Amino acid sequence: MAQPVSQRSPADRDQGESPPLESSMFELRYRHHRARRNAKVRQRQETKLARFRFYIVMAVLVAIAIAFVMGSWHEIQHVFGL
């Protein structure tokens, strides 16, 4: 017959109600959260680098466009005698 909870001894309650804690669980959770934190930092760095690369490429394209316009204007002046 089952005993009421109030009549159980503390040793009986500890036995079987909670699983034993393993140190490997703590290590796995620690590594998991550290990896997530590192992934967030890496994502922020990659975003900054992508933004930097975008502006560099845009600057190079604008410089090429200006060089093309200047060269074209020089040729137009040379051909039409402006």
Secondary structure as GFF3:
##gff-version 3
##sequence-region A 1 82
A	DSSP	three_ten_helix	5	7	.	.	.	ID=ss1
A	DSSP	alpha_helix	10	17	.	.	.	ID=ss2
A	DSSP	alpha_helix	23	80	.	.	.	ID=ss3
###
